[in-house]
Amino acid sequence: MWPRQVAHCPCRRTRRARGGVKPWTAGKFPSCAKCWLQSAGAAHCPPALAPLRGARPLYSAPLRGPCQVASRTEVPAERAAPGSQPPARCSTAAAPTGAPRCRSAPTATMKKEVCSVAFVKAVFTEFLATLIFVFFGLGSALQWPSALPTILQISLAFGLAIGTLAQALGPVSGGHINPAITLALLVGNQISLLRAVFYVVAQLVGAIAGAGILYGLAPISARGNLAVNALSNNTTPGQAVVVEMILTFQLALCIFSSTDSRRTSPVGSPALSIGLSVTLGHLVGIYFTGCSMNPARSFGPAVVMKRFSSAHWVFWVGPIVGAAVAAILYFYLLFPNCLSLSERVAVVKGTYEPEEDWEERKKTIELTAH
């Protein structure tokens, strides 16, 4: 084990610890770092440790380098991890408040992202979450002869479903469960193009599967039209698009704000906030369009029931445009990420890998040493 080898470094320091003296625990960083810098390639020095990736937050993983965060202190060269190249220095030239910009890893490739186990799990999670969401949401709107559903019942069912799934499966994939949100995050430069494509396909397939399962389980007397979205109360297509834009706009803003890791103020439970936002949209939107806010929710039952109305495009254009406008407002105007053009292109390609904070890397080394 390398901690024992570190103890033989000529520059080692000692400190008293419980149970005796342990030379290799001296300082917060292995003492052979100095030896390594003076004689590169020292065989007794520990190898570099791979950065640990944290769990993905709900819905999105905002990129590092935000304008709101105070600048980090650059890591001196003499504190570089033994056996590895010194960490990339962050530049503050383009950040008005001194926020750092870290270079993307040159070895990262789009293929690396797609072929990873984590990516496969994330795509499957989006499929599963959308299936469950559509099943419970549409199930709450079935026309049972004994008790017809109310607007409040349907609204709460959709909100509780999305909140539960965001809490349970959000850490795996980000818990988008909505093609409009996925495309908005792509517009906001938060996910790669390939990930967005796979997520949207998984969501649409999951919606069809969820609607199909409900269709097979529900009795004919209660099935009705399976809650297919349609214009009602003399709503025109133009009015419906604007309504869907507004409903999805407030949902997207709630998602971006409540899941932004850059926020320092208390945000409570993001899953609860998102669920209440969906409930709010349904309380208003059901009277106009049946409330979509989610192209997959409209697409799934329409495929199963084979009922594509001439206004079906409303449930795609409205939510996608509303969410995209929210992404532009949030990620580019209100709370922008200070990234260069090349870094933004790397994000879209899926090759952007921000450098890990030095403090996190140092803690990782300490835990491994002990």
Beta strands, then each sheet from edge to edge (+ up, - down):
strand 1: 16-17
strand 2: 20-21
sheet 1: 1+ 2-
end
